[in-house]
């Protein structure tokens, strides 16, 4: 009877929720975007991501925000995150398209030797759990290591002030090499494998390639991490697929119910 009761309790325990995040860069050329946007929309609809983060988004009176155009068609919310004031005709930043129930959101500035970039946050409901999704682009002009370090420190401080001890992840684009990125954001693991300093077989020198698009997650809060490439299949005379980014799937193993009282 005791064994039966135990097996019933295990079977009745609800499955932990899965979070699907697409991290993308859309075509910058307006002609290519207009030509491919319907196919990109169809691809993203098939992916069924919970959150779509789009980097390096540009909008102007003559060129509406392409990420928010996608959000409208996909029936997602759209937050444009930029350090450029509304009075600027040309604005550049990131966008978060959410198919989840967003409970709170916020924005902050990341500084560094006169360079400003904006980072955003959404606290969202995933099934009945709460998760913090931060979005950032730490790829300063000139790819200055000191600027990267200052912006990463600003981001880490902001996360510490706003995460409310809930499971958190950072989706973004990072020009730092992987080993530098891991040092700058302790507690977060890149979804891409092997976060330690990689070495080339020929020279033994540290790999200094930019880390690129990725999702950084807290190991204590997420498991079963997987990634896949997001690309648009060739059509017509196109010789190769159009690379858009990556899709990351994580299982949430920490956090409290969204309707639980705050500690």
GIPEGI-V621266 format. One record per backbone hydrogen bond with DSSP energy under -1.0 kcal/mol. CO is the residue of the C=O (numbers start at 1). NH is the residue of the N-H. E is the energy in kcal/mol with one decimal. If there is no record, write none. Layout:
CO_NH_E + CO_NH_E
This chain:
1_5_-2.4 + 2_6_-2.1 + 3_7_-2.4 + 4_8_-2.1 + 5_9_-2.0 + 6_10_-2.1 + 7_11_-2.2 + 8_12_-2.0 + 17_252_-2.7 + 19_250_-2.5 + 20_50_-1.9 + 20_51_-1.8 + 21_248_-3.3 + 22_53_-3.3 + 23_246_-2.1 + 24_55_-2.8 + 29_33_-2.7 + 30_34_-2.6 + 31_35_-1.8 + 32_36_-2.1 + 33_37_-2.1 + 36_40_-2.5 + 37_41_-2.5 + 38_42_-1.9 + 39_43_-2.3 + 40_44_-2.5 + 41_45_-2.2 + 42_46_-1.8 + 43_47_-1.5 + 44_48_-1.5 + 50_99_-3.2 + 51_22_-2.6 + 52_97_-3.2 + 53_24_-3.1 + 54_95_-2.2 + 57_93_-2.6 + 59_91_-2.6 + 63_60_-2.1 + 65_69_-1.6 + 66_70_-2.0 + 67_71_-2.2 + 68_72_-2.1 + 69_73_-1.8 + 70_74_-2.4 + 71_75_-1.1 + 71_76_-2.5 + 77_98_-1.3 + 79_96_-2.2 + 81_94_-2.6 + 85_88_-2.0 + 91_59_-2.5 + 93_57_-3.5 + 94_81_-3.5 + 95_54_-2.8 + 96_79_-2.1 + 97_52_-2.9 + 98_77_-2.3 + 101_125_-2.6 + 104_123_-2.7 + 106_121_-2.1 + 108_119_-2.5 + 110_117_-1.8 + 112_115_-2.3 + 117_110_-3.5 + 119_108_-2.4 + 120_135_-2.4 + 121_106_-2.0 + 122_133_-2.9 + 123_103_-3.1 + 123_104_-1.5 + 124_131_-2.1 + 126_129_-2.5 + 128_258_-3.7 + 129_126_-2.9 + 131_124_-2.6 + 132_169_-1.6 + 133_122_-2.1 + 134_171_-3.2 + 135_120_-2.2 + 136_173_-1.3 + 138_175_-2.2 + 140_143_-2.3 + 144_148_-2.4 + 145_149_-2.2 + 146_150_-2.1 + 147_151_-2.6 + 148_152_-2.5 + 149_153_-2.1 + 150_154_-2.4 + 151_155_-2.3 + 152_156_-2.5 + 153_157_-2.3 + 154_158_-2.2 + 155_159_-2.4 + 156_160_-2.2 + 157_161_-1.4 + 158_162_-1.2 + 159_163_-2.1 + 163_166_-2.1 + 167_132_-3.1 + 168_218_-1.1 + 169_134_-2.7 + 170_216_-3.4 + 171_136_-1.6 + 172_214_-2.1 + 173_138_-2.0 + 174_212_-3.0 + 176_211_-2.4 + 177_181_-2.3 + 178_182_-2.3 + 179_183_-1.7 + 180_184_-2.3 + 181_185_-1.7 + 185_188_-1.6 + 189_217_-2.6 + 198_207_-2.8 + 200_204_-2.0 + 205_200_-1.6 + 212_174_-1.4 + 214_172_-2.3 + 215_191_-2.2 + 216_170_-2.9 + 217_189_-3.1 + 218_221_-1.5 + 218_222_-1.5 + 221_253_-3.0 + 221_254_-1.1 + 223_251_-2.9 + 226_249_-2.9 + 228_247_-2.8 + 230_244_-2.6 + 230_245_-1.7 + 232_242_-2.6 + 235_238_-1.9 + 242_232_-2.6 + 244_25_-2.3 + 245_230_-2.9 + 246_23_-3.0 + 247_228_-1.9 + 248_21_-2.9 + 249_226_-2.1 + 250_19_-3.3 + 251_223_-2.1 + 256_130_-1.0 + 257_260_-1.8
